Amino acid sequence: MVRVKKLKMTTSGFKATDTHYHSDAIAAFTWKEIVLSDSQMNAVWDRVHQSAGWDPGYVDSFVNKDQLPPEADPELPKTAQKGDKAMHEWMEHADAFLRALITLEGRGGSPDCCSRCQVPGKECYRCLCCDNLGLVCEACMVVTHQNLPLHRIELWNKSYFVKVSLKSLGLRIQLGHPSGDRCPRPMAAWGDDFIIIDCDQIHSVGLDFCGCGRSSNGQVEQLLERRLYPATVVNPKTAATFRVLETFEILQYESKLSTYEYYQTISRLTDNTGLHVPKDRYPTLLRIVHQWRHLKLLKRTGRGHDPIRGVSETRPGECALLCPPCPHPGINLPEGWEDIERGLRFLYALNLALDANFRMKRKDCSSEAADPGLSKGYAYVVEESAFQEYLKKHEDETEPKSTCSRHDAVNLADMRPGQGYASSGIATVECSRHNAKRPLAICDMQRGEKYSNMDYITILSIQLCFLKLYFISYDIACQWFIHLFARISQIDPSSPLLQSDAEIRFLVPKFHLPAHIPACRNRFAFMLTPGAALGDGEAPERGWGELNPLATSTREMGPGTRRDTLDYHFGDYNWRKIVRLGDSLFKKLKTATSDVAEHVIAHQELEATINPEKLHSWTGAMTAWELDPANNPNPYEVLVKTPTQAAVRRQIAEEEEKALASGVDVSLSDEVSPCSLIAMGIDLEGEQRSLKTLTESLWDHSQDRQITRVKLRSNALTRKLEEWFSLLQLYIPTSITLRKREPQKKATPKPFDVKLWMPSQIGKLISFDRSLAEIEYKLRNAQAHEALGVLRRNLQIRATLYDIKDRWLRGQGANTRALNALATVQARIAAARDEYRQARTALLALADLLGYANVDKEFLPLQDKDIRSMVEPEPGLGETRRTLSWIWRRVNAADATEEETQEFVAETIRVEWGKSRARAQRFQEEIELVQEEMKRTLRFFVWKADDWRHKGVAFQDKPTSPEHLEGLKAYAERQAVLCQSLHDAFKHQWEGVPSLVRDARDEMDSPDLFYQRKQKEFERKNKKVNEVSVSDSTPSSSTISCPLD
């Protein structure tokens, strides 16, 4: 027995009885007992499908496992919620809270004299920002707020409190001197109406610069020393506190709040009546915020610690935050990683995911000259001038014709951004394992997902990352990769992707994969690709969910400001991913170690039921394909194909040719053979269905040309029907009697309502040549299979069109085109549905006439709820209980010979064995890969801490002030300690990893341990259910009175 190779290393909701039942069902397919009748084979196969979860149409890239949960798996009952107890208690005290708020509008019992100097008769003031200062006089208020000049002050005017400013009380802010010192020659700000924007108010203050020469700094530096950011570098009259800038930075990252909304919030906090609106400083705040975040970007990435290169000499992508678990040569890879065996290269592979977002449009406002931006390709967005030069060289390129249904939907998005828009969206390259943006991996889209845009950011994002293996995921990878290397060689011949020893594996994200044709679903599936572990390729989609709320503000920005804003937000996005790596990587490992044993054990039990010679042959074919997929057949494809009408007609024609050669001619017409007659009838049925649909589309106000078209088609069909009945009477003379007996609801029925009296419709009413019924059965069989194929293909297209429309298309014009495309696809689906139903009705009648069995099991009734794509749940069911519609299953032919039945069963089991093997391997790979990612993360933080400490002493021998040198060392050391702290925290959090891996390995080696764990989990859950049930029957504690109350 061949077992899955265990690299080093389990699944929920599974009992021992489930796995044994699974293997018992498969045991019916041992190669010594393969001779089964049709009914036996269908019964066993249905048992496997329904009870063990097997499904030939199973999509491994969308569902990770096929076993069912325990039959009696208990669900925790939902207990009745009685609301928030604290809220109910507060409602009883609402009057007291309201009374306290109103009391605070007055003096609250404070004496008429100053609480500080105790001098009576003076006007009294209070501070809304100080804690329990009480009412004080004007002089005391100024003294106590000498270092708190931005507090909010109110004056008691004998009736109520009114707002006043500290400036009106005489308080002056002195810059350039220590706190409490006054400059002998103060220089008031120009106009003496300086404005400071703070978190809770826009303040008008009295501000003096140093004019005595004590401070060698200029006005800008004096403001910055006081943590005030000036709006201009010449005669500044407005500044924002560092506090308001830091608050808004994090607030916007979290909520995607626009600068305008934040400014309006501060403005209304200053005055919410509209009677004393502060001076408009919104444009000023916009500029300050932009500069502030740019400086933060440079500071956090160490650009201020470079004694040689200034800001303008920043290298492309230098300010991007790298993903610690990703492989970075020379940083976090172990020695000798280049020499590792090919089967383990995935441990040091780079996993990339590409995607585009058409919600992130930009209006055609401003220009590069007016708004060039501050970041020239320093972080995530590419440098614009080089990008535009590249686009000019490739603007005439056209995309090759698609060979996959997925691209039909992409073509819908391949349109201009619309009138008034300069960009249709953005494209990205991300680390698909950890959802982090790559350096230089964002660019604008001009009109849809053009290959040239995706090529450019792919090349730039990995330009210095030379590895042996790359996984690249893209929702149209099946088309994009075809001529990729030729395109890359023209753009960057030195790209890491063009190394002679580099291997690139292309994948399609799991959610997008069902929209592709079957060949793509087997070739580009994550679950079927060695080394892909449990990745899904959907990292960009998760990122778009966080970024999309920002679209309403970025689409109004100029080009440079928008690029900079995206850089800042992607930087924060990466940082949040980095600080959460401890949890995210541990969760991945815990899930994999918990589920791996189930898949390994299930696969081993499956292999125990299969002939060892077959296993050896299958394993060899599988290994050959995994090593060289381009030159070996895909082992996941079922080679036994369903029949087609064209193939059946050809087979019957060849049989007629042999009969004629032997002197036997059963044709009653020189022009129309029996096969041609039946085929003609089936074609006429198709025309009847089409004409009926077209007729029903007419309405009272249809145009003359529409009515004329229907009339012409109706007349043509009438003439064809006359010819049909004359030929039918030749082969079935008594059919004329049936036509005369048929009751007609109308004197002259419509052509599409005329009954053709095919053999399936005649049945046992009259006798006729049995060979005609056999011919129709073969053609109907093929017709039903073809109709299901057309139905499946168009359901894939429809699902993708819905996805494209929902995620990308905005505006009336684009949505109208999308709806028209959807209407066309929907019409094809309806036509395929009607054709299948008609073919099935005929097959059931012919089966009864000819004595064929199990036709009703092969061709199931097609209900409306069955007509759904792989990603659509059954109406009324959620994702947890989602089942695949039967139309996606591969069904066997009921009239197959014994040899054909054996061949089909063997093919299907071979494919399912391969998928079972792939699942077991992917889980084992995930465990090995996550452990290596943890090691790389720790190595990265060690390297980063050392890098910061080197930066801290880079200015040691350079001319600079002692204060600046101290700041450089302090910040570098703080960053180094932060990196070391993350390292220590993650290392501590991952201390239990060896134990998890060891337990998983023990369960794979000893399945009884796995079954015991699952049984204990089941019992604990059942016990918890019982405890909840008992508590529900007990009166709530909130209703029981306590004697001590």
N, C-alpha and C positions, 0 to 999 in steps of 0.2 A: 504494500500500500504506500502510495506516495503522499507525503505530508507536506504542508506548507512550511517553508523554511522560516524558522523563528529567529529573528534578528537579535532580539534581546528583550525581549520584553518579559474589552470584557463587556456586557450590554445589559440594559435594564429591562425589567418586566419579563423575565424568562425563567421557566422552570425546567427541570430535568425531563418531565413528561413531554414538554413541547419538542425538545430536540429529538428524543427517541421517536416521537410520532412522525417527525419530519423524516427521519431516516427510514422508518417503517414504510412510509408512503413511497419513498424512492426505491426501496428494496424491490418493488414490483417491476422495476426496470433493469434488473440484472440481465446480463447478456445471454445467459443460458435459458432464460424464461421469457424471451422477447416476443414469442408468438402469441399474440392476443387477438381476440375478435374485436370488431369495431366497438361494440357496446362495452366490452371489458376495458379496452384502452381508454375510451372516453370517461368511464366511471372512475378509473384510477387517476387519470389526468385531472378530472374535475376535483377529485379528493385532494390532490396535491395543490391545485390552484387555490381552492377555497379554504382548506384547513391549514395548510403549511405556508400559505402566502406566496407560492411560486407563481410566476406570471411571465410568459415569453415576451410580453411587451413591457416588462418591468424596466424602469429607467433608473439605473444605478446612480446616475449623476444628479438625480433629484431626491431619491429616497435612499437612506444609508443602510437600511436593513430590511429583511423580508420576513422575519419571524413575528408571530403574533404574541401579544402579552398573555399572561396567565388567564385562563378562562374565567377564574373567579377573582381576578384582580380587583380589590376593593377600591372604591373612590370615597374620599372624605366628603361627607355630606355638608352642604352649605348651611351654616347656622344663621338664624335670623339676626339681622343687625338692628340694634336699637338706637343707633345714632351715636354721635360723639358725646360721651358722658360729660366732659368738661364744658361743652357748649350748652348742654341743658342746664348745668349748674350756673353758668354765667348768666343765662337768661333771667334767673331769679334775682340777680344783682345788677341788672341793666340800669335801673333807676339810680343806684348809688354811683355807678361809673359816670353816668350823665351829669349827676349833681357835682361830682368832683371836677369834671371838665369845665363846667360853667363857673364854678368857684374860682378857677385859675384865671378867669377873665378879669377878676379884681385883684386887690392887693393881698387877699388871703389872710387878713388879720395882722399884717406887718404894721409896725409903728410909723408915724408920720416923719420921724427923724431918720437920718442915715444910719444904717445898721453897722457901719464901719467906724465913722468918726463921731457918731451920736449927736451931731449938730442939728437942731430942729430948724424948721422953716425953709429948708432948701427943696428944690425940685428933686423928685425921686425917680430913679431909673432902675430897670432890671435887665439882666442878661438872660436870653433864652438858651444860651449854650453852656453857661456855667451851672454847676451843681450847687444848689442851696446858697447862692451868694446873697440873696435877700435884696431889699431896696437900698440903693446907695445914692449918694449925691454925685454931681457931675465930676468933681475933682477926684473923688475916690474911684469912680468908674474908669477914668483915664489912667490912673495909677495902676489899678489892678489889671488893666488890659493892655499894658505897654507891650507885652509879648504875645497878646492875643488880639491882634488888630482886625480879625475877620469874624468876630463874634457878632451876633445880632442883638441890638439894643432897643429897648422900648422906654418911653417916657409916660409917667402918669400925669394926665392933664386935668386932674381933679374929678374926671368923669370916667375915663377909660384909658387904656394904654395905646400910644401911637408909636409908629416906627420912627427911629432917628438913627443917624450914622455916627460912628465914633469920630469921623472926620469933623462933623458939626460940633462935637464936644471939644475939639482941639487936639485930638490924638494925631501924631505924625509918625510915619514909619521911616526910620533912619537906616539907610543902607551903607555899607562900607565900614561900619564900626561895630565893636562888640555890643551885645545887648545892654541897654541902659546908658550907653555913651551917646552924647550928642556931638555932631560935627560942628566945629566953629564956623564953617562956611558952607552950610547946607545948600544944595541946588535942587529946588523943587522941580518935579517932572514938568515937562513942557505943557503950559496951560494949567498946571496944577489941578487937573481933573483925571487923575490916573484911575483906571478901571482894573479890578482884579476879579477874575471868574473863579469861583470856588464851588464846592459840591452843592451847597444849599442856597447860594445867593450870588448875584452880581454886585460887587461892592464898589462904591466910589470912595477912594481913600486919599488921604494926604500923604504923599511919598516924597522923600528927599534923598537925592544921591549925595555921595561924599564929594565935596569940592575943596577940601583942605589939602589934598595930596597924600593923606595917610594911606588910602587904598590906591594901589597902582592899577587896579582893574577898571575897565570902562563900565558904562551903564549896564550893558548886557551881562557882563560877568557879575556885577554887584547884584542884579536880580536873580541870577542863577544860584549864587551863594545862599540866597534867602529862600531857595526852592520855589522861585517864581519864574515861569517860562515866558519871555517877552514875545510879543507878537511881531515886532520888527527889530532890526539890528541898528536902526538909526532913530534916535529920539523916541524910544518906545513909550507909548501911552496906555498900553493894555498888556496884561499878563494873565496867565492861568496858573493856578497852584499845581504843584506836582501831584497833590492829592486828587484833584479833580481829573487830571489826565490819567492817573493810574486807575482810578475808579471806573472811568468811562472805558478804558482799554479792556479791562476784564468784563465789564458789563456788556460791551458790544460783542466780545467773543462768545459769551454765554447766550445772549438773547438776540443778537443780530440787530440791536437797536441802532437806528441811524443817528448821525451827529445832530441833525435837525431836531429830531424828537428829544434828544438829551438836552440840547440847548433850550428848547421850549419848556422843558421840565424845570430847568434852573430859572428861566425867566419868570415862569409863573410862581415859583417859590419866592422870588423877589417881589413880584406884585401880581396878584391874581384877580385884580379888579379892572385892569385896563386903563386906570386913571393915571398911574405913575409908571408907565412902561419904561424899563431901563433902555439905555442906548443899545442899538442893535450891534451885537458883536458876533453874530453867527458866522459871517465869512472869516472873521478873525479866528474864531475857535476851529473852524475847518482847517485853516492853514496850520495852526499850532498842533492840532491832533495829528495831522499828516507828518509834520516834522518830528514830533515826539516819538511816534511809532517807528519811524525810520531810524532814529537814533537808538531806540531800544533794540531794534533788529541788529544794528552794528555792534552795540555794546555786548549783547548776550552771546554773540558769536565770536567775540575776541578781536574785532577789527580795531578797537581802541588800544589794543596791546601790541600792535605791530609798529616797531620803531622805524621801519623802512618804507612800507607802502601806506599811502594815505587812503582815504575813503574812495577817492576816484579810481584807485588802482585795485579795487576789490575784484577778485577773480570771479568768473561766472559760476554761480551755484555755491559760492563759498559761505554764504550766510544761511544756507538750508540746514536744518537739523537732521542729522543722519539717524536711521533706524538702528538701534543697538543690536537686535537679534539678527539682522540681515548680515550676510557675509561681506566683509570689507577687507580686501587683501592688505596686509601690512598693519592691520589694526586689531582684528579680533579672530583671525583664523590661526589654528595651531600649526606648528612646524610640520612639514611633510604632507599637508593637505592635498597638494597637487598630485601626489603619487598614490592616492587611495584607489582601490579597485573600482571598476566602472559601476558595479551594482550598488555601491555606497556613495556615489557622487552626489546623490540627492541631498546628502547631509550638508554639502557646501554649495548648493545651487541657489541662484537668485530667482525668486518668484515674483513676476511682474504681472500687473493687470492694467489693461487699457480700457478707456471708455470716454464718451463725450456727453456733455450736459447741455441741452438746448434751452434750458430755462435761464441760463446765465448769459442772456443777450446783453448787448450794449447799444444804446441809441447813438445815432450819428450826430453827436454833439461835441463841441470843442475840436481840438486837433492836436497832433503831435507837437507842433510848434508852440501852441499855447499851453499845453499840459504834457510835458515830456516825461514826467514822473521822476522820482528820486532813485529808485532801484533799477539799475541797468542790467538786468539779468543776474542780480546778486544772489537770488534765493531760488524760488520755485518757478516763476514765470520767465519764459525765455526772453533774451534781449531782442527788442523789437526791430531795430534796423537790420540786423543780420537775418532775422526771421522774414522780414518783408523782401529782402534781397533773394532769399531762398524761394519764396513763393512766386516771385516773378519768373524764375527759371522753370517752374513746374505748373504755371497757371493753365497751360494748354493740355495738360495730361487728362485723359479720360479713364474712368475705371473700367476694367474688363467686365464682360458679361458674367453675371452670377451663375453658378452651377448649383446653388442651394436656395431653398425657399426662403431662408432667413433674409437674403439680400433684397427680396421683393419689398420688404418693409423698410429696409435701409434706404432704398431708392426714394421712398416717400419723404424721408427726412433730408434727402439730398436736394435741397432747394435753397433759393436765396433767403437771407434772413428776414426779408420783408422791407417795405418802404419805410424809410426813416431809421433803419438799423444798420450799424456798421459791422456788427459781429453777430453771428447766429448762435454763439455759445462758446464753451471752452472744452478742450480735451485734456486728458490727464494720463499719467503713468504712475501707478502706485505699487508699493510693496503689497502683494496680495495676501501674504501671510499675517501681516501686522497692521494693515490699513494706514501705512505712513506714506506721505507724498515724497516722491523722489526729487532730487535737485534738478532744476531745469526741465521739469516734466509737465508744465502747463503752457498751453498756447491757445490763442483765439481760433475759432472756426469761422470760415467765411461762408460756406454753403454746404452744410452737412458733414458727414464723416469722410472726408477725402483722405485717401491713403497717404498723400504727401504730408499732411499735417501729422498724422499718427507716426509716420516714419521718422519725422524730424525730432519729435520729443522722445521717441524710443531710443534713438541714437544718442541724443544728448544726455539722457538720464542715466546711461550706463557707460559713458565714454571712458571712464577710468576704472571700471570694475571688470577686470580680466579674470574670468572663472572658467570652469570646465563644463558647466551645465547651467542652462537657463530654462525656466518654465515661463512662457508668455501666454497670458489669458486675454482673450478679446472676443466680444460677442459675435464678430464676423471673422474670426481667425481663419476659418476654412477658406475664405476668399482672399483675405489680406496677405497671408503668408506665401501665396503661390509664386509671385515674382519678387518677394521681399529682398532676398539676398542680392539680386541684380540691382534693385533700387538703392540698397545700402551702399553697394560698391561705388555707385556714382556720387553718393553724398559724402561718405567717409570711408575710404578704403582701409583705414586702420582701426575700424570699429571692432570691439571685442567679439561681436557676433560673427565676424568673418574669420576668426582664428581657425586654423586647420584642425585643432583638437577640441574645438568648442562644439557642444551638442545643444541644440535648441529644440524644445518640445512645445508645440502649440496646443492650446486648450481653449474650450468655450466654457464660460461660466455656467454653473449648474442651473440657475434659474432660466437662462436663455437657451440652454441646450435643447429642450423639447421642441422649440420652434424650428429646428434644423431637420434636414432629411435624415433617414435612418443611417446612411453611411457616415454622416458627420457625427451622429450621436454615439456611434461606436468608436470612431477614430479620435475624437477630441474630448472625450469624457474624462473628467478628473478621476473618477472612481476606477477607470480602466487603464489609467496611465501609470506605469511604474515610477515610483519616486514622488508622485503628487501628494502622497499622504492624504489627509482629510481636508485639503484646501477646497475652496469653492469658487474662487475667482470673482466674487461679488464685492470685493473691498471698495471699488469706486462708488458703487451704488449706496453703500452705507455712508460714505463720505458726502455724497450729494444730498442725502437727507439732512445733514447738518448745515450744508452750505446754501441750500435753496432759499431759505428765508432771507438771505442777504441779497438776493437778486433784485428786489424792488428798489434798493438803494444803488447798487453798482451799475444798473442799466442806465442811470441818469448821470453817471460820472464821466469825466473826460478819460481819454485812453491811459494816460500815465497814472492818474490817481486810482483808477480801477485796478491796474496791474499791481500797484503798491498795496492796495487794500487786500487783494487776493493773497499776496505774499505774506502779509501780517496774519491773516486768518489761517492760512495753511500752516504757518509757523506755530501758532497756538494749537492747531489741530494735532500736529506732530508731537508737541510737548505733552499734551494730555495723553496721547497714546504711550509715550515713553514712561511717564510716572505711573501708569496703570499696568505696565508690563508684568509686575509681580503677580497681580491677580489674573490677568488674561492668559499668560503662559501656564500658570498653575492650573487654571480651569481647563485649558485644553488637555493638559496631561492627565488630569483627574478623570475627565470624560473618556479619553482613549484607554486608560488602564482599566477603567470600570467596564468597558464594552468589548475589549479585544478578545477575551476568552470565549465569549459567546460565538463570535464569528469564526474563530479558529476551530473550536470544537464542532460547530455545525458543519464546517467544511471537511473536517476529518471524518465525521460520521457519514457524510455524503460520499466521500472517496471509498469508504469501506464497502459500499454497495456496488462499485463499478469494477469491471474487469481490469486487472493490473496492466494487461497489454494495452488496453485502450488508454488508460491513464498515462502510460509511458509515451504513447503516440501523441496524445493531446498536450502533454507537458512540453514535448519537443517542439510542436508547432507553436505553442504559446511563447516559449522562450525565444524562438527564432523571430517571431513577430515583434516581441518586445525589444530585441537587439537591433532589428532592422525593419521597421514598419513599412518603409517605402518599397521594399523588394519582397515582402512576404504577405500572403493573404491574411486578412484580419480574422482572427479566430472567433471574434464575437459576432460575426455575421452568420445567420442561418442560410446555408447553401441551398436548401430545398425551397424553391420558389412557388408561389401561388400561380395558378394558370391564368392566362389572358385570353380574351376572345380571339385575338389574331392568331395565337398559338394553336388554339383549338380548331379554328377554321383551317389552318394549314395542315394539322394532323388529319382532319376528316378529308381534306382534298387529296392528301397523299394516299389515304385508304381507298378513295374513289379511283385514283389513278391506277393502283394495283388491281382493283376489281375490273377496270376496263381492259387492262393488259391481259387479264385471265379470261376475258370474254364475257364478263358479267356486268350489266348496266342496269341499275335500278332507277335511273332518271326517267321521268315521264315527259321531260321537255328538253329540247336540244340546247336551250339557253340557260335554264335554271335547274340546278341540281337540288336534291333534298336539303343539303346543307345551305345552299344559297337561299332557298325558300325560307327556312327558319331564321337565318341571319337577317333576311329582308324584313320579316315580321318584327324582330327585335328592334331593328333600326326604325321601323314605322312607329313602334311604341315610344321611342325616344322623341320622334318628331311630334307625336300627339302630346306628350308631356310638355314639350317646349311651346307648342302652339297654345295650349291651355294656359300656361303661365303668362304668355304674351297677351292673350285675350283678357285675362283677369286684370291686367295692368291698365286696361283702358278705363276711362271714366267719362262722365257727361261732357267734359270740356276738352277731351283729347283732340289734338290737331288732325287735320285731314290726312296729312302724310303718315301719321301713326296708324290711323284706321285703315288707310290704303295698304300699308305694309302687312297688316294682319289679314286683310281680305285676300291679298295675293298668295300668302303662305297657306291660307285655308283652302283656296282653289287648287293649289299645287298638291296639297295633301289629299284632297278628294280624288284627284286623278290617280295618284299613287295607290289609293285604296281600291279603286276599281281594278287596277292591274293586279293588285294583291289577291283579291277575291277570285279573279279568273284563274290565277295560278293555284290558289288553294283548292279550288274545285277540281283541278286536274289531279292533285295528289290525294285529296280527301273529298270524293264526289258527294258524300252525304252531308258535307258541311253546309250545303245550300239549304237542307232541311232545317238545320239548327238556326240558320239566319232567319228563315221565315217564321219559325216558332217564337223567336225572341220578342218579348213584349217591348214596345217602344213607348217611352213616356212622351216623346214628341214625334210629330209626323215626319219631320226631317231633322234628325239629330246632328249635332255639330260633328265635324270630322274627328275631333279629339275625343268624342264620346262613343265612337263606333267601336264595337267589340270585334277583334280580329279573328277570334276562334283559332288561336294557337293550340297545339296539342295539349298544353297545360290547362287551357280553358275548356277544351272538349272533355278531357278526362275519360270517364267511363260511360258517357252519354251515348256514344256510338263507337263502333269498331273502326280502327284505321291501322295503318302500318306502324308497328311498335318502334321501328327504327327512327321514325320522325320524332317520337317522344325521347328516345335516347340521345338524338342529336341536340334537341332543345335542352335536355338536362345538362349536357356538357357545356353548351354555350351559356346557359343561365348560371351555371356554377362559376364560370369565368367572369360573367357579367357582375355577379354579386361581389366577387373578390375585387374587381376593378373599381366598382362603386365605393367599396370601403376604402380602397387606396386613395381615390380622389377626395373622399370625405376627410380622411386623416390629414392629407396634405393641406387642404384648405382650412381645416381647423388650426393647424400649426400657423398658417399665414394670418388667420384672423386673430389668434392670441397675440402674435407679435405686433400686428397693426394696432390692437388695443393698447399694448404696452407703449408703442411709439407715440401714439396720440396722447396718452395720459401723461407721459413723462417729458415729451419734447415739444409738442406742437402747441402753440398759442396763437390766438388771433383768428378772426372769422375766416379769412381766406384759406389758411393752412388747415383749419378744422373742416372746412367744406370739402377740400380735396381728399382729406382723410376719410370723411364719411362716404364720399363717392366710391373710394376704393373699398371700404368696408361693405358697402351695398353690393358691389360686384362679387366679392368673395362670399358674402352671405347667399347670394343667388346660386353660386356654384354649390355651396353646401346643401341648399334646399333641393337642387337638382339631383345631387348624388344620393341624398336621403330618399327621394321618391324612386329613383332607379333601383336602389337596394331593396326597398320594400316591395316593389313590383317583382323583382327577380326572386326574392325569397318566397313570395306567394306562389309564383310559378314552380319553384323548386319543391315546395311542400306538396303541391298537387301532383307533380311528376313522380315524386318519391312514392306517393300512395299508389299511383298507377303502375309503376315499375317494380315496386316492392323493395325500394332502398330504405335502409334504416338509419336512424341517428342524424338525419338531415336537419331536424329542428334543433339539435344540440350544436351542430356545426355553425349554422346560420341562425343566430339568436334574434328575437324581435328587436327592432331598432326603435326604441322609444325616444321621445324628445329629450328626456333627462340624460340619455346615453350620449347625446351629440354634444360633446365637450372635449376640450383639449386636455393634454396631460396635466397642465397647470391649473385647470379649473376644477373646483370641488363640486361634488354633487349638490344640487340645490337643497339648502337646509342643513348641510353638514359643514363643520369647520375643518381646518387643516389637520387636526389631530385624528379625525375619523375619515379623512379624505381617502377615497378608493379610486383606482384607475378604471375608467370606463372600459367595458368589455371590447369595444372596437379596437383597442390598442393591443389586444392579445393576438398571438399567432395561433390560428386554429387549423387542425388537420382536415384533409379531405375525407369525407365519409365514404367515398367510393374508391379509396386508395387500395392498392394491392397489399398483400402481406409484406412484400419487400419494401414497398414505398412507406408503409406504416413504420417498419423497423428503422428505415432511413430517417424518417422525420423525427421519431422519438430520440434516436441517437444524436441527431443534430441539435435538437432542443436541449437535451441533457448536457451535451458538450458545451453549449453556450452558457447554460446556467452553472455548470461546474466552473467555467472560466470566471464568471461573475462572482461566484462564491469565493473562489481563490483570490480574486482581486480585492474583495472586501476585507478578507483576512489580512492580506498583505498591506493594504492601505492603513489599517489600524496599527499594525506593527510598525510601519514606517513613521506614523504620527508620533508614536512613543519615542522612537529613536531621534526623530527630528526635533521635537520639542526639547528634549534633554540637551541636544547640541545647541539649540537656540538659547537656552538658559546659560550655557557655558559662554557662548559668544556675547551675551548681554553683560555678564560679569567682566569678561575681558575688556569689553568696550568701555565700561565705566572706569576701570583701572587705567586704561590708556588715556581717557579724557581727563581724569584727575591729574595725571602726569603732564598732559598737554597744557592744562591751565597753570600748573606750577611753573612750567617753563616760560609761559607768557608773563607770569608775575615778575620775572627777573630779566625780561627782554630789554627793559629800559635802564638796566642797572648802570651801564656805562654811557648812557646817552644824556645830552644836556636837557634837563627838565627840572622843575621846581620840586622841592622836598614834599610839598603837599600833594602834587600830582603823582609822584613816585609812591607815596604812601597809599594813595587811592588805588593805583594800579595793583600793588601788592595785596591790598585788602580785598578788592573785588576778585582777583584771581584765586586767592586762598579760599574765599567764600564759595566760589564756584567749584573749586577742587574738593572742598569738604562736602558740598552738596552731592557731587558725583560719588564720592566715597560713601556717603550716607545711603544713597540709593543702592549702591553695590551691597552694603552690609544688610540693608533692610530686605532686599530681594533674596540674598543668600540665606538669611534667617528664615524667610517665608518658604523657601524651597528645601528646607532641611528634610522634609518628609518624602521627597521625591524617590530616593532609593528604595524606601519601604514600599511605596506604591508600585514601583516597577517590579520589585521582587515578588510581591503578592500576585501581580498579574501573570508573571512567568510561572509561578507555582500553580495557578489555576489552569493555565494552558497545559502544563505537564500532568496535572491531576484534576481531571474534570469534576471529580466528586467535590473538591473544594469549592469550585464555582457553583455547583448546584446547592451546596450547603449555604453559601453566602446569599444566593438568591432566595432560598427558602426562609432564611432569617429576616431578610429585608421584607419579604411578603408577610411574615408573621408580625413584625413590628408595625407595619402599616395597618394590618388587620386589627391589631390591638389598639392602635390609635383611633381607628374608626369606631371601635366599641366604646372607647372612653368618651369620644365626642357624643356618641348616641346617648350614653348614660347622663352626661352633663346637660344635654338638651331636655331630658325629662326631669331635671332638678330645677327648682325655682332659682332664678338669677339672684346673685349676691346683692345686686342693687335693690331688690325688692324685699330682702330679709332685714328686719329691724334689729339693730344691735342694742342690747340692754345698757351698754356703757355710753351710748350717745346721749 
